[in-house]
Amino acid sequence: MKEGIQLPTIVVVGDQSSGKSSVLESLAGINLPRGQGICTRVPLVMRLQHHPSLTSELFLEFNGKIVHTDEARVADAINVATDEIAGDGGHIKHSINSGCEKKGVPDLTMIDLPGITRVPVHGQPADIYEQIAGIIMEYIRPEESIILNVLSATVDFPTCESIRMSQQVDKTGERTLAVVTKSDKAPEGLLEKVTADDVNIGLGYVCVRNRIGDESYEDAREEEAKLFRNHPLLSRIGKSMVGIPVLAQKLTQIQATIIARCLPDIVRKINEKLNASISELNRMPKTLSSPAEVMTAFMGIVGSAKESLRKILIRGEFDEYLDDHHMHCTARFVEMLNRYSTELHNCPESDPRRNFLMEEINVLEESIGIELPNPSSHCLPEYSAEKS
């Protein structure tokens, strides 16, 4: 991304309090900041990687530094990094990169974006909605982005602001996957909502149960499995559409598919960047290690500048500036004369400059006879210069 090459990424969007953080916590198995207002105030890039070791490794990267942390302190570390980047006013600026190597997590790269809100609270700027909407559109607009739209089962899907935004950039829904949170809070009619698909979710729906209170992640998954297995309404939803494990598997497959599709184009862009960098490097002067080399390089630059000036001012050659019309002195001189002539002709009758123009014209007409019959007078200087 920093080098202008867009990589396939899962972008997590949702309205405020839709349960985004709970979904990401369940996928990563770590605690994220919680509280009133916007929990995610800056984009959080989460790179999850399965590691066979029982000891997990977590770190945050922001403002040019790397901070190592652990599962017990990662939420506080993210809060500290957020305050350093966004400050207390809630302004959204740069992102936080986080890495999590842990046993059992899916190999995924996800970007958690701030939840969409329209009403500023807790000292947030008046344009908080515009800030959030702008940053969401920036991340979901690229064709390489997979949109994970988090929807609460307690609301009507067509009214969700996150749905409206994703439809602006992905009308057919071919790169949008929806995860429905709080399924246990509003089970009535949920099956119909996810099968009717009134909002064009091309990659399908996955219904999940949010972790409650101090439940461990293992207990939360067991309770989720029981819910979708035994609930009279939720048990009717297909097993391929329920549970965090199903969501993790779908995201991994979708990410692998889009990476395979985009890989040739990514390699091409990398090679183009590499060749451009090599060409620029070759054009750069070699390292100067002594005063003599510095003087030699300086005299070369001066000599090159002198030659350019000689070509432009003496010989009238502009081959070094073919596309820069401002360097063509003759054209600029003609423009100046035309402008001067226009100004003189537009002078009022009472302006003494108008008499000056007519006097000059009369003098020129009287002088026409004082010239040689054959070569025109304006050619004589050129002829004399050639003879000398």
C-alpha positions in Angstrom: 0.0 0.0 0.0 2.8 2.5 0.8 4.4 1.8 -2.5 1.1 2.3 -4.4 0.4 -1.4 -4.9 -3.0 -2.4 -3.5 -3.0 -5.9 -1.9 -6.1 -8.0 -1.3 -7.4 -7.2 2.2 -10.5 -7.9 4.3 -12.1 -4.6 5.3 -14.5 -4.8 8.3 -17.3 -2.2 8.3 -20.4 -1.7 10.3 -22.6 0.8 12.1 -21.7 1.8 15.6 -22.5 -1.0 18.2 -23.1 -3.5 15.4 -20.7 -5.9 17.1 -17.6 -5.5 14.9 -15.1 -5.7 17.8 -16.8 -8.9 19.2 -16.4 -10.6 15.8 -12.8 -9.7 15.5 -12.1 -10.7 19.1 -13.6 -14.1 18.4 -11.5 -14.6 15.2 -8.3 -13.5 16.8 -8.9 -14.8 20.3 -7.7 -11.5 21.9 -9.4 -8.6 23.7 -10.0 -5.4 21.9 -10.9 -1.9 23.4 -14.5 -1.6 24.5 -16.5 1.2 26.0 -18.9 4.0 25.2 -18.8 5.8 21.9 -16.5 4.7 19.1 -14.3 1.9 20.3 -12.3 1.8 17.1 -11.2 5.4 16.5 -8.5 4.8 13.9 -8.1 2.0 11.3 -6.6 -1.1 12.9 -4.8 -3.5 10.6 -4.8 -7.0 12.1 -2.5 -9.6 10.7 -3.4 -13.0 12.1 -1.0 -16.0 11.6 -1.3 -19.5 13.0 1.7 -20.5 15.0 2.2 -24.0 16.5 3.8 -22.6 19.7 1.6 -22.3 22.7 3.0 -18.9 23.5 1.4 -16.2 21.4 3.3 -13.1 20.1 1.6 -9.8 19.7 2.9 -6.4 18.6 1.7 -3.0 17.5 3.3 -0.8 14.9 2.5 2.9 14.7 4.2 6.3 14.3 7.4 4.5 13.1 7.8 2.4 16.2 7.0 -1.2 17.3 5.6 -2.0 20.7 5.5 -5.6 21.8 2.6 -6.7 24.1 0.7 -9.7 25.3 -2.9 -10.9 25.4 -3.6 -9.4 28.8 -2.4 -5.9 27.9 -3.1 -5.7 24.1 -6.4 -3.7 24.6 -4.6 -1.1 26.8 -1.8 -0.9 24.3 -4.2 -0.2 21.4 -5.9 2.5 23.5 -2.5 4.1 24.1 -1.5 4.0 20.5 -4.9 5.4 19.5 -4.6 8.3 21.8 -1.1 9.0 20.4 -2.4 9.0 16.8 -5.8 10.5 17.1 -5.5 12.5 20.3 -8.4 13.1 22.7 -10.6 14.8 20.2 -11.4 11.7 18.2 -9.9 12.9 14.9 -9.1 10.0 12.6 -5.7 10.1 11.0 -3.3 7.2 10.5 -3.6 3.5 11.1 -2.3 1.1 13.7 -0.7 -2.2 12.4 -1.0 -5.2 14.7 0.5 -8.6 14.4 -0.8 -11.7 16.2 0.9 -15.1 15.9 -1.1 -17.6 17.9 -2.0 -21.2 17.8 -5.4 -21.8 16.2 -6.0 -18.4 14.6 -6.8 -18.3 10.8 -4.2 -16.8 8.5 -6.0 -13.5 7.7 -5.3 -9.8 7.2 -8.2 -7.6 8.2 -8.7 -3.9 8.6 -11.1 -2.8 11.4 -12.6 0.6 10.6 -14.4 2.9 13.0 -18.1 2.2 13.4 -20.4 4.6 11.5 -22.1 7.2 13.6 -23.9 10.4 12.8 -24.0 12.2 16.2 -20.8 13.4 17.8 -20.3 12.4 21.4 -17.6 12.6 24.1 -15.7 15.5 22.5 -15.8 14.1 18.9 -15.5 16.6 16.1 -18.7 17.9 14.5 -17.7 16.3 11.2 -17.1 12.8 12.7 -19.6 11.2 10.2 -17.8 12.8 7.2 -14.4 11.6 8.6 -15.6 8.1 9.1 -17.5 7.9 5.8 -14.4 9.2 3.9 -12.0 6.7 5.4 -14.4 3.8 4.9 -14.8 4.7 1.2 -11.1 5.0 0.8 -10.6 1.4 2.1 -13.5 -0.4 0.4 -13.3 1.3 -3.0 -10.4 -0.7 -4.4 -11.4 -3.8 -6.4 -8.9 -5.9 -4.3 -10.8 -5.2 -1.1 -13.1 -7.8 0.4 -15.9 -6.1 2.4 -16.9 -7.8 5.6 -20.2 -6.1 6.5 -21.1 -6.6 10.1 -24.9 -6.3 10.7 -26.9 -6.7 13.9 -29.8 -9.1 13.8 -31.8 -6.5 15.8 -32.0 -4.1 12.9 -33.4 -4.0 9.3 -30.5 -4.7 7.0 -31.6 -2.2 4.3 -31.5 0.7 6.8 -27.9 0.1 7.8 -25.5 2.8 6.7 -22.7 0.3 6.1 -24.9 -1.5 3.6 -25.5 1.8 1.7 -21.8 2.5 1.6 -20.8 -1.0 0.4 -23.5 -0.9 -2.3 -21.9 2.3 -3.7 -18.7 0.5 -4.6 -19.9 -3.1 -5.0 -23.4 -2.9 -6.4 -23.6 -6.6 -7.3 -22.1 -7.7 -3.9 -19.6 -9.9 -5.5 -16.9 -9.0 -3.0 -19.2 -8.4 0.1 -19.7 -11.0 2.9 -22.1 -10.2 5.7 -21.8 -11.5 9.3 -24.9 -11.2 11.4 -24.2 -10.6 15.1 -26.5 -10.9 18.1 -28.4 -13.7 16.6 -29.6 -14.9 20.0 -31.2 -11.4 20.6 -33.5 -11.4 17.6 -34.0 -14.9 16.3 -37.5 -14.3 14.9 -37.4 -13.9 11.1 -33.6 -14.2 10.9 -33.8 -17.1 8.6 -36.0 -15.2 6.2 -33.7 -12.1 6.3 -30.6 -14.0 5.4 -32.2 -16.1 2.7 -34.2 -13.3 1.0 -31.0 -11.3 0.6 -32.8 -7.9 0.0 -29.4 -6.1 0.1 -27.4 -8.1 -2.5 -24.7 -9.8 -0.4 -23.0 -11.8 -3.1 -20.7 -13.8 -0.8 -23.4 -14.9 1.6 -24.2 -14.5 5.2 -22.8 -16.0 8.4 -24.8 -15.7 11.7 -22.9 -15.7 14.9 -23.4 -15.3 18.7 -21.5 -12.6 20.5 -19.3 -13.5 23.5 -21.1 -12.5 26.7 -19.3 -10.9 29.7 -16.2 -12.8 30.9 -16.9 -15.9 28.9 -13.7 -17.5 27.6 -13.4 -17.9 23.8 -13.7 -21.6 24.1 -16.9 -21.4 26.2 -18.3 -18.8 23.8 -17.8 -21.2 20.9 -19.5 -24.0 22.8 -22.5 -21.9 23.6 -22.7 -20.7 20.0 -22.7 -24.3 18.7 -25.5 -25.2 21.2 -27.5 -22.2 20.3 -27.6 -22.9 16.5 -28.1 -26.7 17.2 -30.9 -26.5 19.7 -32.8 -23.2 19.2 -36.2 -23.8 17.6 -35.8 -21.0 15.1 -32.0 -20.7 14.7 -31.5 -24.4 14.2 -33.3 -24.1 10.9 -30.5 -22.0 9.4 -28.0 -24.1 7.4 -24.9 -25.2 9.2 -22.8 -23.6 6.4 -24.1 -20.2 7.5 -23.6 -20.2 11.3 -20.7 -19.9 13.7 -17.3 -18.2 14.0 -15.4 -21.3 12.7 -17.5 -21.2 9.5 -16.8 -17.4 9.2 -13.1 -18.0 9.6 -13.1 -20.7 7.0 -15.1 -18.6 4.5 -12.8 -15.6 5.0 -9.7 -17.7 4.5 -11.1 -19.2 1.3 -12.2 -15.9 -0.1 -8.9 -14.2 0.7 -7.0 -17.0 -1.0 -9.2 -16.9 -4.1 -8.8 -13.1 -4.6 -5.0 -13.3 -3.9 -4.7 -16.0 -6.6 -6.7 -13.8 -9.0 -4.8 -10.6 -8.3 -1.3 -12.2 -8.1 -0.2 -11.7 -11.7 -1.2 -8.1 -11.6 0.6 -7.6 -8.3 3.8 -9.2 -9.7 3.5 -6.9 -12.8 3.2 -3.8 -10.7 6.1 -4.9 -8.4 8.3 -5.4 -11.5 7.3 -2.0 -12.9 8.2 -0.3 -9.6 11.4 -2.2 -9.4 12.5 -1.3 -12.9 11.6 2.3 -12.3 13.6 2.4 -9.1 16.6 0.7 -10.9 16.5 3.3 -13.7 16.3 6.1 -11.2 19.2 4.6 -9.3 21.3 4.3 -12.5 20.7 8.0 -13.3 21.9 9.1 -9.9 25.6 10.1 -9.7 28.0 7.8 -7.9 29.0 8.4 -4.3 31.5 11.2 -4.0 34.3 10.3 -1.5 36.9 13.0 -2.0 37.0 16.8 -2.6 38.5 16.1 -6.0 35.5 14.0 -7.1 33.2 16.6 -5.7 34.9 19.4 -7.8 34.9 17.2 -10.9 31.1 16.5 -10.5 30.5 20.2 -9.8 32.4 21.3 -12.9 30.5 18.8 -15.0 27.2 20.3 -13.8 28.4 23.8 -14.6 29.6 22.8 -18.0 26.3 21.1 -18.8 24.4 24.3 -17.7 26.7 26.5 -19.9 26.1 24.3 -22.9 22.3 24.4 -22.4 22.4 28.2 -22.1 24.6 28.5 -25.2 22.2 26.4 -27.2 19.2 28.4 -26.1 20.5 32.0 -26.2 23.0 31.9 -29.0 22.0 29.1 -31.4 18.3 29.2 -30.6 18.1 25.4 -30.2 15.4 24.1 -27.9 15.8 20.3 -28.3 16.2 19.9 -24.6 12.8 21.5 -23.9 10.7 20.3 -26.8 7.5 20.2 -24.6 8.2 23.4 -22.8 6.8 26.2 -25.0 7.7 28.8 -22.4 11.4 28.3 -23.4 10.8 29.4 -27.0 12.0 33.0 -27.0 10.8 33.9 -30.5 7.2 32.9 -29.8 7.2 34.8 -26.5 8.6 37.9 -28.3 5.9 37.8 -30.9 3.3 37.6 -28.2 4.8 40.6 -26.5 4.7 42.6 -29.7 1.1 41.6 -30.5 0.0 42.6 -27.0 1.8 45.9 -27.3 0.2 46.6 -30.7 -3.3 45.8 -29.3 -2.8 48.1 -26.4 -1.7 51.0 -28.8 -4.7 50.4 -31.1 -7.1 50.5 -28.1 -5.8 53.8 -26.9 -8.4 56.6 -26.8 -8.1 59.5 -29.3 -6.9 61.8 -26.6 -4.1 59.5 -25.5 -0.7 60.8 -26.7 0.5 57.2 -27.3 -2.0 56.9 -30.2 -0.2 59.7 -32.0 3.1 58.0 -31.3 1.8 54.9 -33.1 0.7 56.8 -36.2 4.1 58.7 -36.3 6.0 55.4 -36.2 3.9 54.0 -39.0 4.6 57.1 -41.2 8.3 56.9 -40.5 8.4 53.2 -41.5 6.5 53.9 -44.7 8.9 56.8 -45.7 11.9 54.5 -45.1 10.7 51.7 -47.5 12.6 53.2 -50.4 16.0 53.2 -48.6 16.9 49.5 -49.2 18.8 47.4 -51.7 16.9 46.2 -54.7 17.7 42.5 -54.5 18.3 41.0 -51.0 15.8 42.2 -48.4 17.4 44.3 -45.7 16.5 42.0 -42.8 18.6 39.2 -44.5 21.8 41.3 -44.5 22.8 40.7 -40.9 22.5 36.9 -41.4 24.5 37.1 -44.7 27.2 39.1 -43.0 27.4 36.7 -40.1 27.8 33.8 -42.5 30.6 35.5 -44.4 32.5 36.3 -41.2 
